[in-house]
Amino acid sequence: MKESEIQAQIRDYLRWNGWFVVKIHQSLGSYRGIADLYALRGGQHVWIEVKTDRGVQSEYQKKFQRDIEKHGGTYILARSVADVEHLAGEKQLQLDRR
């Protein structure tokens, strides 16, 4: 499975469970090594770096992880939805009732 497919599965799973999830794109001026996904729910912030089974973090990604954790943040290296399932807790699906 491609990394982009794993990212989409994780994004969709977390959104289904009430998380606000943003895909981060590395671009000129970005913090080098920034995680692929940023998720927020109920004041809890999580940075998620997605890799395939054989994927390895770059040195910049490892530094980003250290910086996040040094400041008390949550960083997850995820290879599948199983690595973020603990974030689901009680399902908080919000339906638009307009």
N, C-alpha and C positions, 0 to 999 in steps of 0.2 A: 504494500500500500504506500502511496506517495505521502510525503509530509503534508502537503496541502489538503489531502483527503482526511488525514488524522486531525488536522486543525479544524476543518469544517465539522467533523463529528463532535469534537470537544466543544466547539463554539455552540453548536445546536443543542447539545446535551445540557450545557450550563444555562443557556437561555431558557430551555424548557423548564429548568429548575429555578427560575426566577432571577438569574444573574444578568447583569448588564455586561456584555462582552464586546470588546473592541479588538479588531485585528490591527496590529502595529506593523507598519511598513517601514523598513530601513530606507532612509533617503539621506541626501546631502544635509548635513547639519544635525542628524539624529545622533543620539547617544549610541556609540558603537557597541554592539552586542545586546541591544535592547530585546526583551523577550517578544515572542510572536503574538501573544494574546495578553490582554489586561482584562480582569474581571472584577466586578464590584457588586456586592449585595449586602444590605443591612450594615453598611459601614466597614465591611470586611473587604480588603483589597488583596488581589492575588495576581502575580505575574506568572505566566505559563510559557515555558519554552518547549516547543514540540519537536520531537525527533522521531525518526523511524527506528526500528529495532537496532540498526547498525549505526545510526547517526551519533556523532560526537560533538559536544560543545566546543566552540572555538575559545581561544584564550579571552577574547573580548566578552563572550557570553559568560564565561566563568567569573570574570571581573564584575560584570553586571549583577550576577547572582550574589557575589560577596557584598557588593554595595547595598543591594536591597536588604539582605539578611542583617548586615551591620546596622542598618537603620530600623530594624524590627519588622521589616516587611516579610511577606510570604512569597516564596518562589518555588515553583514546581517544575521539574523536568518530567514531561509527560510523553509517553510513547503510545498511549491509547486512552480511551475514555476511562478505563479501569483506574488510571492514575489520578483521576479527578473525582471519582464517584463519591469519595468522602465529603466533598463539598456540597453535595446535593441536599443533605439533611431532609427536612420535610419539604415536599414539593410545594412551591409557591407560585403556581401558574396564575397569571393575571389575564383575564379575558376582557377585551374591549367591549363594553356594553352600551355603546351609543345607540 
